Amino acid sequence: MRTVKLIPALDTIDLDEAARIVRAVDGVDGVYGYKVGFSLGLTCGLPRVVEEIRKTSTKPVIYDHQKAGTDIPDTGALFARTLKLAGINEAIVFPHAGPETLAAWIAAVQAEGLKIIVGGIMTHPSYLASEGGFLIDDRILGAYQTAVRMGVKAFVVPMTKPQLVRAVVDRIGPSDEWEFYSPGLGKQGGSMAGFEFLRRHYVIVGRSLLAAPDPRAYLTHALAEAAK
């Protein structure tokens, strides 16, 4: 059975605006949790952000540093401890700094009892070498494979590139255990269609939700579209 849930991305510097979104949508059946990025984290501090979300919700709070996992291996423990003390539940990392950093940061996040989510492919054009970018396609696909060997079961994949997402699944192998977190819906042009092969799909919704006159109605409509 396929599962599709939504994750509001609270990409704003206004904590009151973020809290308003959480209050508006937390009761929507199908909202998995909330993604917090550097904008709220650096402006308000993660402990304060989590405290505000917890006034309304018990759902997971996911931190996306955009992009964590690009430093030396040793800083992974500091990153993970910082998130744990703030009350974060899940962490997104992108292993652009190589396999040693990937291994160290995965281990550090897991040691703090947090869920680790590993990404490799981003939503925008000119990212991979095949698109005119800097990163070799096969090595990025291999990072997902390496993460699997390290016990990771959750991955970031872009809604704007369904063929590359298929390539990720082909590389790591099919499994009902995998969870896929996907940015790119709405302003970036991503669509719900074409991802039926993902059994557990968590769709991240950001700018379109923040701009919606009725956030609850927006998410309810998005879930209805996913169910078609």
N, CA, C and O of each residue as an XYZ file, in Angstrom:
912
protein
N       0.837     -1.198      0.000
C       0.000      0.000      0.000
C       0.872      1.248      0.000
O       1.838      1.338      0.758
N       0.529      2.213     -0.853
C       1.310      3.437     -0.968
C       0.836      4.466      0.050
O      -0.362      4.626      0.280
N       1.808      5.168      0.662
C       1.502      6.210      1.628
C       2.084      7.533      1.146
O       3.267      7.603      0.812
N       1.267      8.580      1.107
C       1.733      9.927      0.780
C       1.336     10.861      1.919
O       0.163     10.958      2.279
N       2.327     11.544      2.477
C       2.072     12.533      3.517
C       2.742     13.849      3.143
O       3.594     13.886      2.255
N       2.362     14.921      3.815
C       2.887     16.247      3.511
C       3.699     16.793      4.680
O       3.388     16.552      5.847
N       4.752     17.539      4.330
C       5.601     18.190      5.319
C       5.660     19.681      4.997
O       6.327     20.063      4.035
N       4.986     20.537      5.767
C       5.151     21.973      5.565
C       6.585     22.403      5.863
O       7.146     22.052      6.902
N       7.168     23.162      4.948
C       8.500     23.728      5.143
C       8.327     25.157      5.645
O       7.795     26.006      4.931
N       8.769     25.422      6.855
C       8.582     26.729      7.481
C       9.748     27.640      7.125
O      10.506     28.071      7.995
N       9.880     27.926      5.837
C      11.011     28.705      5.331
C      10.692     30.196      5.395
O      10.343     30.817      4.390
N      10.818     30.747      6.579
C      10.528     32.147      6.848
C      11.441     32.602      7.978
O      11.995     31.773      8.700
N      11.600     33.901      8.136
C      12.336     34.416      9.291
C      11.383     34.878     10.383
O      11.818     35.340     11.438
N      10.090     34.753     10.131
C       9.053     35.237     11.046
C       8.481     34.055     11.833
O       7.727     33.251     11.284
N       8.831     33.947     13.102
C       8.373     32.830     13.918
C       6.853     32.854     14.103
O       6.220     31.802     14.186
N       6.281     34.032     14.166
C       4.821     34.124     14.292
C       4.136     33.554     13.050
O       3.109     32.883     13.151
N       4.714     33.827     11.876
C       4.150     33.272     10.648
C       4.255     31.753     10.647
O       3.311     31.063     10.262
N       5.398     31.233     11.075
C       5.564     29.777     11.148
C       4.556     29.166     12.102
O       3.949     28.140     11.795
N       4.374     29.787     13.253
C       3.415     29.268     14.240
C       1.995     29.313     13.688
O       1.196     28.414     13.953
N       1.680     30.344     12.929
C       0.350     30.441     12.318
C       0.101     29.287     11.357
O      -0.991     28.719     11.338
N       1.106     28.937     10.561
C       0.970     27.815      9.633
C       0.754     26.512     10.399
O      -0.111     25.713     10.043
N       1.529     26.306     11.434
C       1.400     25.071     12.220
C      -0.003     24.974     12.823
O      -0.638     23.921     12.763
N      -0.477     26.067     13.398
C      -1.824     26.042     13.984
C      -2.889     25.759     12.932
O      -3.878     25.080     13.208
N      -2.685     26.278     11.735
C      -3.694     26.132     10.686
C      -3.762     24.720     10.129
O      -4.841     24.265      9.751
N      -2.632     24.010     10.067
C      -2.612     22.744      9.325
C      -2.373     21.513     10.181
O      -2.478     20.395      9.677
N      -2.056     21.681     11.457
C      -1.656     20.517     12.248
C      -2.761     19.461     12.341
O      -2.477     18.273     12.495
N      -4.003     19.894     12.248
C      -5.110     18.952     12.324
C      -5.446     18.261     11.017
O      -6.340     17.415     10.976
N      -4.746     18.607      9.954
C      -5.011     17.976      8.660
C      -4.463     16.554      8.671
O      -3.277     16.336      8.919
N      -5.332     15.598      8.400
C      -4.899     14.208      8.339
C      -3.970     14.034      7.141
O      -4.366     14.285      6.003
N      -2.762     13.615      7.391
C      -1.790     13.479      6.307
C      -0.594     14.390      6.460
O       0.366     14.269      5.701
N      -0.623     15.312      7.434
C       0.562     16.122      7.728
C       1.493     15.297      8.610
O       1.125     14.907      9.719
N       2.695     15.034      8.116
C       3.650     14.168      8.824
C       4.420     14.920      9.900
O       4.558     14.442     11.026
N       4.920     16.096      9.547
C       5.754     16.862     10.462
C       6.089     18.198      9.845
O       5.464     18.600      8.864
N       7.068     18.899     10.402
C       7.411     20.249      9.959
C       8.914     20.353      9.714
O       9.726     19.923     10.534
N       9.263     20.934      8.567
C      10.683     21.128      8.229
C      11.086     22.559      8.567
O      10.459     23.525      8.130
N      12.140     22.664      9.351
C      12.697     23.958      9.744
C      14.047     24.118      9.068
O      14.874     23.207      9.090
N      14.268     25.283      8.465
C      15.526     25.535      7.769
C      16.396     26.539      8.497
O      16.115     26.919      9.634
N      17.464     26.965      7.823
C      18.407     27.896      8.439
C      17.774     29.240      8.737
O      18.214     29.933      9.654
N      16.736     29.634      7.976
C      16.164     30.971      8.149
C      15.582     31.149      9.548
O      15.896     32.127     10.226
N      14.747     30.226      9.982
C      14.237     30.290     11.352
C      15.311     29.949     12.364
O      15.402     30.575     13.420
N      16.134     28.942     12.034
C      17.160     28.509     12.971
C      18.137     29.607     13.323
O      18.468     29.792     14.495
N      18.606     30.345     12.321
C      19.589     31.392     12.563
C      18.953     32.671     13.098
O      19.581     33.406     13.860
N      17.721     32.936     12.707
C      17.055     34.156     13.160
C      16.567     34.045     14.596
O      16.724     34.973     15.388
N      15.976     32.909     14.923
C      15.293     32.778     16.212
C      15.967     31.817     17.179
O      15.718     31.881     18.383
N      16.815     30.930     16.674
C      17.407     29.886     17.503
C      16.521     28.654     17.516
O      15.310     28.751     17.720
N      17.132     27.489     17.297
C      16.345     26.265     17.182
C      15.554     25.918     18.443
O      14.401     25.507     18.316
N      16.103     26.058     19.650
C      15.286     25.733     20.821
C      13.994     26.538     20.888
O      12.943     26.002     21.240
N      14.070     27.809     20.553
C      12.870     28.654     20.581
C      11.884     28.235     19.502
O      10.676     28.211     19.737
N      12.391     27.907     18.324
C      11.530     27.473     17.224
C      10.785     26.187     17.594
O       9.573     26.084     17.408
N      11.529     25.212     18.119
C      10.899     23.948     18.505
C       9.873     24.179     19.615
O       8.789     23.596     19.596
N      10.217     25.024     20.573
C       9.284     25.328     21.664
C       7.976     25.896     21.119
O       6.898     25.540     21.594
N       8.068     26.771     20.131
C       6.865     27.375     19.558
C       6.028     26.332     18.822
O       4.804     26.316     18.950
N       6.676     25.471     18.058
C       5.945     24.415     17.350
C       5.269     23.487     18.349
O       4.141     23.048     18.126
N       5.943     23.189     19.436
C       5.409     22.257     20.432
C       4.192     22.806     21.183
O       3.492     22.049     21.853
N       3.938     24.092     21.079
C       2.718     24.646     21.660
C       1.472     24.113     20.952
O       0.375     24.110     21.511
N       1.668     23.657     19.698
C       0.551     23.173     18.885
C       0.674     21.708     18.539
O      -0.324     20.987     18.548
N       1.872     21.252     18.234
C       2.049     19.955     17.579
C       3.006     19.031     18.316
O       3.963     19.470     18.954
N       2.720     17.740     18.208
C       3.642     16.701     18.686
C       4.308     15.977     17.516
O       5.032     15.003     17.721
N       4.068     16.447     16.299
C       4.622     15.810     15.113
C       6.131     16.055     15.014
O       6.647     16.985     15.634
N       6.843     15.225     14.238
C       8.301     15.398     14.110
C       8.695     16.775     13.581
O       8.047     17.324     12.690
N       9.765     17.316     14.144
C      10.375     18.543     13.633
C      11.684     18.139     12.963
O      12.561     17.542     13.588
N      11.796     18.473     11.692
C      12.908     18.046     10.843
C      13.791     19.261     10.580
O      13.290     20.305     10.162
N      15.085     19.143     10.817
C      15.971     20.268     10.541
C      16.735     20.050      9.249
O      17.351     19.007      9.032
N      16.677     21.072      8.393
C      17.378     21.068      7.115
C      18.269     22.306      7.073
O      17.787     23.419      6.864
N      19.566     22.106      7.273
C      20.485     23.248      7.328
C      20.820     23.790      5.939
O      21.405     24.869      5.838
N      20.480     23.102      4.900
C      20.599     23.585      3.512
C      22.023     24.065      3.176
O      22.170     25.253      2.891
N      23.030     23.278      3.187
C      23.089     21.852      3.268
C      24.073     21.427      4.339
O      25.245     21.801      4.308
N      23.587     20.643      5.283
C      24.444     20.061      6.307
C      25.163     18.846      5.722
O      24.706     18.250      4.747
N      26.285     18.493      6.328
C      27.058     17.361      5.843
C      28.108     17.748      4.833
O      28.588     16.894      4.088
N      28.482     19.030      4.788
C      29.499     19.477      3.832
C      30.788     19.912      4.532
O      31.645     20.558      3.929
N      30.913     19.555      5.800
C      32.085     19.946      6.575
C      32.971     18.723      6.822
O      32.752     17.666      6.232
N      33.960     18.869      7.687
C      34.847     17.753      8.011
C      34.094     16.721      8.861
O      33.073     17.055      9.463
N      34.571     15.495      8.920
C      33.867     14.469      9.694
C      33.661     14.819     11.162
O      32.614     14.511     11.731
N      34.657     15.465     11.784
C      34.608     15.690     13.229
C      33.469     16.597     13.683
O      33.043     16.502     14.833
N      32.965     17.470     12.819
C      31.923     18.407     13.251
C      30.531     17.775     13.271
O      29.573     18.405     13.719
N      30.416     16.546     12.793
C      29.119     15.876     12.809
C      28.562     15.721     14.213
O      27.364     15.900     14.429
N      29.419     15.391     15.166
C      28.966     15.195     16.544
C      28.435     16.493     17.142
O      27.441     16.480     17.869
N      29.090     17.611     16.840
C      28.633     18.907     17.343
C      27.290     19.275     16.726
O      26.396     19.771     17.413
N      27.157     19.033     15.444
C      25.886     19.284     14.746
C      24.764     18.465     15.375
O      23.701     18.995     15.695
N      25.009     17.181     15.547
C      23.976     16.294     16.070
C      23.600     16.662     17.501
O      22.420     16.645     17.852
N      24.582     16.993     18.326
C      24.289     17.359     19.714
C      23.485     18.646     19.786
O      22.582     18.775     20.612
N      23.811     19.591     18.926
C      23.073     20.855     18.868
C      21.600     20.606     18.567
O      20.723     21.194     19.200
N      21.332     19.739     17.605
C      19.946     19.434     17.241
C      19.234     18.709     18.375
O      18.076     19.003     18.670
N      19.917     17.766     19.009
C      19.311     17.014     20.107
C      18.909     17.952     21.240
O      17.795     17.855     21.755
N      19.790     18.849     21.627
C      19.506     19.765     22.719
C      18.371     20.725     22.371
O      17.667     21.201     23.262
N      18.189     21.011     21.090
C      17.114     21.908     20.662
C      15.762     21.213     20.599
O      14.727     21.875     20.521
N      15.760     19.878     20.632
C      14.500     19.154     20.538
C      14.120     18.730     19.135
O      12.983     18.326     18.891
N      15.067     18.819     18.207
C      14.825     18.368     16.838
C      14.710     16.841     16.817
O      15.381     16.153     17.587
N      13.861     16.318     15.937
C      13.651     14.869     15.843
C      14.374     14.210     14.679
O      14.804     13.061     14.781
N      14.511     14.938     13.565
C      15.086     14.363     12.353
C      16.029     15.378     11.710
O      15.821     16.585     11.832
N      17.064     14.890     11.028
C      18.047     15.772     10.414
C      18.312     15.365      8.969
O      18.485     14.184      8.664
N      18.341     16.352      8.092
C      18.669     16.147      6.681
C      20.135     16.507      6.455
O      20.591     17.574      6.866
N      20.875     15.601      5.794
C      22.255     15.905      5.411
C      22.456     15.585      3.935
O      21.821     14.684      3.387
N      23.342     16.333      3.308
C      23.754     16.096      1.925
C      25.265     15.876      1.934
O      26.000     16.792      2.304
N      25.755     14.706      1.545
C      27.155     14.335      1.739
C      28.096     14.867      0.667
O      28.866     14.106      0.080
N      28.036     16.165      0.411
C      28.892     16.744     -0.623
C      30.368     16.707     -0.240
O      31.236     16.835     -1.104
N      30.656     16.533      1.043
C      32.063     16.533      1.481
C      32.716     15.160      1.367
O      33.888     15.009      1.710
N      31.976     14.154      0.892
C      32.592     12.857      0.650
C      32.181     11.783      1.639
O      31.480     12.061      2.612
N      32.624     10.539      1.388
C      32.154      9.388      2.167
C      32.600      9.387      3.620
O      31.875      8.868      4.468
N      33.765      9.949      3.947
C      34.190      9.968      5.346
C      33.283     10.879      6.168
O      32.886     10.535      7.281
N      32.965     12.032      5.614
C      32.026     12.925      6.301
C      30.653     12.279      6.401
O      30.007     12.343      7.447
N      30.208     11.658      5.317
C      28.902     10.992      5.342
C      28.842      9.968      6.466
O      27.882      9.958      7.237
N      29.834      9.119      6.574
C      29.839      8.083      7.598
C      29.835      8.679      9.000
O      29.105      8.219      9.878
N      30.653      9.700      9.202
C      30.767     10.297     10.534
C      29.494     11.020     10.941
O      29.069     10.937     12.093
N      28.895     11.717     10.014
C      27.695     12.484     10.347
C      26.495     11.558     10.546
O      25.664     11.805     11.420
N      26.396     10.508      9.754
C      25.327      9.526      9.974
C      25.466      8.919     11.372
O      24.493      8.837     12.122
N      26.672      8.500     11.709
C      26.902      7.884     13.017
C      26.589      8.855     14.146
O      26.007      8.467     15.159
N      26.973     10.115     13.975
C      26.748     11.112     15.026
C      25.259     11.374     15.243
O      24.792     11.446     16.380
N      24.527     11.514     14.156
C      23.083     11.770     14.261
C      22.379     10.563     14.871
O      21.512     10.716     15.731
N      22.746      9.380     14.432
C      22.148      8.164     14.987
C      22.487      8.002     16.465
O      21.648      7.543     17.241
N      23.707      8.372     16.869
C      24.115      8.242     18.263
C      23.287      9.129     19.190
O      23.129      8.821     20.371
N      22.763     10.222     18.656
C      21.917     11.108     19.453
C      20.449     10.667     19.434
O      19.589     11.321     20.025
N      20.175      9.557     18.754
C      18.814      9.054     18.716
C      17.903      9.791     17.758
O      16.680      9.700     17.871
N      18.484     10.526     16.807
C      17.695     11.264     15.821
C      17.602     10.460     14.526
O      18.479      9.654     14.219
N      16.548     10.687     13.787
C      16.396     10.058     12.481
C      17.246     10.816     11.467
O      17.228     12.046     11.427
N      17.986     10.077     10.650
C      18.844     10.675      9.635
C      18.211     10.511      8.262
O      17.727      9.436      7.911
N      18.222     11.597      7.490
C      17.679     11.613      6.133
C      18.805     12.092      5.221
O      19.337     13.185      5.411
N      19.165     11.283      4.240
C      20.298     11.609      3.369
C      19.807     12.015      1.989
O      18.995     11.321      1.377
N      20.303     13.136      1.511
C      19.989     13.599      0.166
C      21.202     13.544     -0.727
O      22.330     13.391     -0.257
N      20.965     13.670     -2.023
C      22.063     13.687     -2.970
C      21.761     14.557     -4.175
O      22.630     15.285     -4.654
N      20.523     14.483     -4.668
C      20.114     15.231     -5.854
C      19.219     16.388     -5.431
O      18.293     16.213     -4.639
N      19.503     17.563     -5.963
C      18.705     18.747     -5.644
C      17.714     19.048     -6.755
O      17.781     18.467     -7.838
N      16.789     19.967     -6.476
C      15.652     20.213     -7.372
C      15.987     21.097     -8.567
O      15.295     21.027     -9.582
N      17.009     21.912     -8.482
C      17.210     22.952     -9.477
C      18.044     22.461    -10.672
O      18.740     21.450    -10.566
N      17.975     23.172    -11.804
C      18.771     22.803    -12.985
C      20.262     23.021    -12.748
O      20.665     23.680    -11.789
N      21.072     22.454    -13.642
C      22.530     22.647    -13.638
C      23.162     22.220    -12.321
O      24.034     22.907    -11.787
N      22.714     21.080    -11.801
C      23.236     20.555    -10.543
C      24.198     19.394    -10.801
O      25.374     19.472    -10.445
N      23.701     18.314    -11.420
C      24.556     17.193    -11.783
C      25.343     17.512    -13.056
O      24.979     18.410    -13.816
N      26.410     16.774    -13.271
C      27.243     16.999    -14.460
C      26.435     16.828    -15.738
O      26.641     17.560    -16.706
N      25.517     15.869    -15.747
C      24.695     15.646    -16.943
C      23.772     16.821    -17.231
O      23.252     16.948    -18.340
N      23.566     17.686    -16.232
C      22.719     18.874    -16.390
C      23.556     20.139    -16.580
O      23.011     21.238    -16.684
N      24.886     19.984    -16.627
C      25.774     21.134    -16.714
C      26.324     21.577    -15.374
O      26.918     22.650    -15.269
N      26.130     20.753    -14.338
C      26.597     21.099    -13.004
C      27.969     20.547    -12.676
O      28.674     20.043    -13.550
N      28.339     20.647    -11.415
C      29.684     20.284    -10.963
C      29.814     18.845    -10.476
O      30.936     18.348    -10.370
N      28.720     18.159    -10.176
C      28.772     16.885     -9.455
C      28.528     15.703    -10.385
O      27.584     15.706    -11.174
N      29.380     14.703    -10.286
C      29.300     13.528    -11.168
C      28.069     12.692    -10.809
O      27.891     12.299     -9.656
N      27.235     12.430    -11.791
C      25.967     11.734    -11.561
C      26.158     10.421    -10.808
O      25.488     10.173     -9.806
N      27.058      9.596    -11.284
C      27.207      8.261    -10.712
C      27.669      8.316     -9.262
O      27.269      7.478     -8.454
N      28.500      9.287     -8.926
C      28.988      9.401     -7.554
C      27.870      9.849     -6.618
O      27.801      9.401     -5.474
N      27.003     10.723     -7.094
C      25.871     11.159     -6.266
C      24.896     10.003     -6.052
O      24.396      9.809     -4.944
N      24.625      9.238     -7.103
C      23.776      8.054     -6.935
C      24.438      7.062     -5.981
O      23.761      6.401     -5.194
N      25.745      6.965     -6.057
C      26.465      6.077     -5.172
C      26.381      6.499     -3.714
O      26.469      5.653     -2.824
N      26.211      7.800     -3.453
C      26.089      8.269     -2.069
C      24.837      7.705     -1.411
O      24.857      7.354     -0.231
N      23.742      7.618     -2.173
C      22.532      7.000     -1.632
C      22.806      5.532     -1.270
O      22.379      5.040     -0.226
N      23.519      4.864     -2.153
C      23.842      3.449     -1.942
C      24.726      3.275     -0.698
O      24.529      2.346      0.086
N      25.686      4.162     -0.527
C      26.550      4.121      0.646
C      25.739      4.354      1.915
O      25.962      3.695      2.930
N      24.799      5.292      1.854
C      23.953      5.573      3.020
C      23.147      4.345      3.425
O      22.984      4.073      4.615
N      22.644      3.607      2.449
C      21.895      2.387      2.749
C      22.776      1.403      3.519
O      22.332      0.792      4.491
N      24.013      1.257      3.081
C      24.929      0.331      3.761
C      25.207      0.759      5.200
O      25.608     -0.056      6.030
N      24.993      2.036      5.486
C      25.216      2.561      6.831
C      23.935      2.581      7.665
O      23.905      3.167      8.747
N      22.896      1.950      7.166
C      21.675      1.821      7.941
C      20.645      2.907      7.731
O      19.653      2.957      8.459
N      20.850      3.782      6.755
C      19.882      4.853      6.480
C      18.706      4.294      5.689
O      18.883      3.482      4.781
N      17.500      4.742      6.047
C      16.295      4.282      5.361
C      15.439      5.431      4.837
O      14.368      5.202      4.275
N      15.906      6.664      5.016
C      15.145      7.838      4.573
C      16.043      8.714      3.701
O      17.212      8.933      4.017
N      15.477      9.212      2.599
C      16.275      9.894      1.580
C      15.530     11.107      1.032
O      14.301     11.115      0.960
N      16.293     12.132      0.645
C      15.729     13.284     -0.048
C      15.884     13.078     -1.543
O      16.979     12.801     -2.033
N      14.770     13.216     -2.267
C      14.785     13.128     -3.729
C      13.880     14.226     -4.287
O      12.874     14.566     -3.663
N      14.222     14.791     -5.458
C      13.493     15.956     -5.957
C      12.230     15.613     -6.747
O      12.235     14.697     -7.569
N      11.160     16.346     -6.494
C       9.924     16.157     -7.254
C      10.023     16.714     -8.667
O       9.173     16.434     -9.512
N      11.054     17.499     -8.917
C      11.236     18.101    -10.236
C      11.964     17.186    -11.224
O      12.087     17.521    -12.403
N      12.450     16.025    -10.746
C      13.263     15.155    -11.597
C      12.880     13.683    -11.407
O      13.675     12.902    -10.884
N      11.672     13.301    -11.825
C      11.211     11.927    -11.570
C      12.108     10.846    -12.157
O      12.235      9.771    -11.570
N      12.731     11.105    -13.299
C      13.594     10.078    -13.893
C      14.825      9.826    -13.023
O      15.267      8.685    -12.891
N      15.374     10.873    -12.436
C      16.523     10.693    -11.547
C      16.110     10.020    -10.240
O      16.882      9.259     -9.658
N      14.908     10.299     -9.786
C      14.417      9.613     -8.592
C      14.292      8.116     -8.873
O      14.629      7.288     -8.026
N      13.812      7.782    -10.046
C      13.750      6.374    -10.456
C      15.151      5.760    -10.449
O      15.324      4.609    -10.049
N      16.143      6.526    -10.891
C      17.519      6.020    -10.901
C      18.021      5.766     -9.482
O      18.775      4.821     -9.252
N      17.608      6.605     -8.529
C      17.987      6.381     -7.130
C      17.406      5.067     -6.631
O      18.111      4.265     -6.018
N      16.123      4.846     -6.893
C      15.463      3.620     -6.452
C      16.106      2.401     -7.108
O      16.301      1.370     -6.463
N      16.430      2.526     -8.380
C      17.101      1.425     -9.071
C      18.452      1.112     -8.423
O      18.852     -0.048     -8.330
N      19.146      2.156     -7.979
C      20.472      1.972     -7.397
C      20.404      1.332     -6.005
O      21.198      0.442     -5.696
N      19.468      1.775     -5.167
C      19.425      1.249     -3.797
C      18.550      0.006     -3.681
O      18.591     -0.695     -2.670
N      17.757     -0.267     -4.719
C      16.901     -1.440     -4.702
C      15.548     -1.142     -4.081
O      15.450     -0.301     -3.188
N      14.504     -1.819     -4.540
C      13.168     -1.576     -4.008
C      13.028     -2.103     -2.587
O      13.588     -3.145     -2.244
N      12.282     -1.380     -1.766
C      12.005     -1.834     -0.402
C      10.849     -1.034      0.159
O      10.774      0.177     -0.049
N       9.953     -1.688      0.862
C       8.864     -0.982      1.535
C       9.357     -0.210      2.746
O       8.602      0.561      3.338
N      10.629     -0.409      3.126
C      11.199      0.317      4.272
C      11.617      1.737      3.909
O      11.634      2.615      4.772
N      11.952      1.970      2.649
C      12.484      3.281      2.280
C      11.420      4.368      2.437
O      10.244      4.166      2.134
N      11.869      5.514      2.916
C      11.029      6.714      2.985
C      11.699      7.792      2.136
O      12.904      8.019      2.241
N      10.909      8.450      1.297
C      11.446      9.471      0.399
C      10.819     10.824      0.717
O       9.599     10.986      0.689
N      11.681     11.788      1.019
C      11.264     13.155      1.319
C      11.525     14.001      0.069
O      12.653     14.054     -0.422
N      10.487     14.656     -0.441
C      10.630     15.328     -1.741
C      10.262     16.801     -1.707
O       9.092     17.144     -1.532
N      11.252     17.683     -1.873
C      10.960     19.093     -2.122
C      10.694     19.316     -3.606
O      10.956     18.449     -4.440
N      10.166     20.505     -3.914
C      10.005     20.885     -5.319
C       8.580     21.059     -5.784
O       8.360     21.468     -6.925
N       7.590     20.761     -4.938
C       6.190     20.951     -5.331
C       5.858     22.434     -5.329
O       6.332     23.190     -4.481
N       5.029     22.843     -6.298
C       4.551     24.229     -6.296
C       5.448     25.164     -7.072
O       5.564     25.037     -8.291
N       6.092     26.107     -6.387
C       6.847     27.175     -7.038
C       7.961     26.641     -7.930
O       8.300     27.278     -8.928
N       8.539     25.489     -7.596
C       9.633     24.942     -8.390
C       9.149     24.081     -9.556
O       9.957     23.611    -10.357
N       7.842     23.873     -9.655
C       7.289     23.175    -10.811
C       7.120     21.686    -10.661
O       6.742     21.010    -11.619
N       7.392     21.146     -9.465
C       7.216     19.718     -9.247
C       5.754     19.328     -9.225
O       4.886     20.150     -8.930
N       5.482     18.070     -9.537
C       4.117     17.566     -9.611
C       3.987     16.291     -8.797
O       4.956     15.552     -8.624
N       2.783     16.038     -8.299
C       2.509     14.794     -7.584
C       2.551     13.583     -8.519
O       2.797     12.457     -8.086
N       2.308     13.832     -9.793
C       2.221     12.733    -10.754
C       3.606     12.153    -11.041
O       4.613     12.861    -11.004
N       3.632     10.857    -11.326
C       4.857     10.217    -11.772
C       5.706      9.600    -10.678
O       6.824      9.157    -10.942
N       5.198      9.563     -9.451
C       5.981      9.015     -8.342
C       5.281      7.836     -7.672
O       5.509      7.545     -6.498
N       4.426      7.166     -8.439
C       3.678      6.045     -7.868
C       4.591      4.910     -7.421
O       4.180      4.079     -6.611
N       5.812      4.857     -7.926
C       6.750      3.791     -7.555
C       7.366      4.017     -6.177
O       8.059      3.132     -5.674
N       7.136      5.183     -5.545
C       7.612      5.434     -4.192
C       6.526      5.006     -3.216
O       5.446      5.597     -3.186
N       6.804      3.994     -2.427
C       5.782      3.433     -1.539
C       5.512      4.323     -0.335
O       4.375      4.389      0.132
N       6.521      5.004      0.176
C       6.359      5.894      1.325
C       6.946      7.251      0.943
O       8.162      7.444      0.957
N       6.072      8.170      0.608
C       6.476      9.432     -0.001
C       6.016     10.595      0.868
O       4.821     10.760      1.111
N       6.970     11.401      1.337
C       6.672     12.571      2.150
C       6.992     13.817      1.321
O       8.155     14.118      1.052
N       5.959     14.521      0.928
C       6.105     15.658      0.018
C       6.265     16.946      0.826
O       5.423     17.287      1.657
N       7.357     17.647      0.563
C       7.661     18.887      1.279
C       7.044     20.064      0.526
O       7.257     20.227     -0.675
N       6.279     20.876      1.246
C       5.563     22.005      0.644
C       6.016     23.284      1.331
O       5.851     23.426      2.543
N       6.588     24.221      0.570
C       7.147     25.416      1.171
C       6.486     26.710      0.761
O       5.475     27.112      1.338
N       7.065     27.372     -0.250
C       6.626     28.722     -0.586
C       5.162     28.794     -0.992
O       4.477     29.762     -0.661
N       4.679     27.799     -1.695
C       3.271     27.813     -2.110
C       2.345     27.784     -0.905
O       1.307     28.446     -0.894
N       2.721     27.021      0.102
C       1.911     26.956      1.315
C       1.954     28.273      2.071
O       0.919     28.759      2.527
N       3.134     28.853      2.209
C       3.262     30.120      2.921
C       2.463     31.232      2.254
O       1.969     32.143      2.919
N       2.342     31.145      0.927
C       1.618     32.181      0.188
C       0.122     31.909      0.069
O      -0.631     32.767     -0.391
N      -0.310     30.724      0.480
C      -1.713     30.347      0.301
C      -2.611     31.138      1.247
O      -2.301     31.250      2.433
N      -3.733     31.696      0.739
C      -4.671     32.407      1.613
C      -5.255     31.512      2.700
O      -5.539     31.967      3.808
N      -5.429     30.236      2.370
C      -5.978     29.266      3.323
C      -5.053     28.048      3.338
O      -5.254     27.124      2.549
N      -4.042     28.023      4.218
C      -3.081     26.919      4.223
C      -3.732     25.554      4.413
O      -3.305     24.581      3.791
N      -4.736     25.461      5.241
C      -5.404     24.189      5.475
C      -6.057     23.670      4.198
O      -5.931     22.492      3.865
N      -6.752     24.549      3.487
C      -7.394     24.156      2.239
C      -6.355     23.757      1.198
O      -6.574     22.824      0.426
N      -5.223     24.464      1.174
C      -4.158     24.146      0.219
C      -3.645     22.728      0.435
O      -3.509     21.968     -0.524
N      -3.358     22.360      1.691
C      -2.838     21.029      1.969
C      -3.894     19.952      1.734
O      -3.580     18.866      1.245
N      -5.121     20.245      2.075
C      -6.190     19.277      1.840
C      -6.339     18.982      0.358
O      -6.543     17.835     -0.039
N      -6.235     20.025     -0.458
C      -6.306     19.842     -1.919
C      -5.113     19.037     -2.421
O      -5.264     18.158     -3.270
N      -3.919     19.340     -1.892
C      -2.721     18.612     -2.319
C      -2.826     17.133     -1.991
O      -2.418     16.292     -2.792
N      -3.357     16.809     -0.846
C      -3.528     15.402     -0.467
C      -4.548     14.708     -1.361
O      -4.387     13.541     -1.716
N      -5.597     15.438     -1.717
C      -6.604     14.883     -2.618
C      -5.999     14.586     -3.984
O      -6.325     13.571     -4.601
N      -5.121     15.462     -4.460
C      -4.454     15.229     -5.742
C      -3.536     14.020     -5.662
O      -3.427     13.260     -6.624
N      -2.884     13.837     -4.539
C      -1.977     12.696     -4.372
C      -2.726     11.390     -4.363
O      -2.181     10.356     -4.750
N      -3.979     11.421     -3.922
C      -4.770     10.199     -3.813
C      -5.342      9.737     -5.146
O      -5.840      8.615     -5.248
N      -5.278     10.585     -6.170
C      -5.852     10.236     -7.478
C      -5.037      9.140     -8.168
O      -5.375      8.724     -9.276
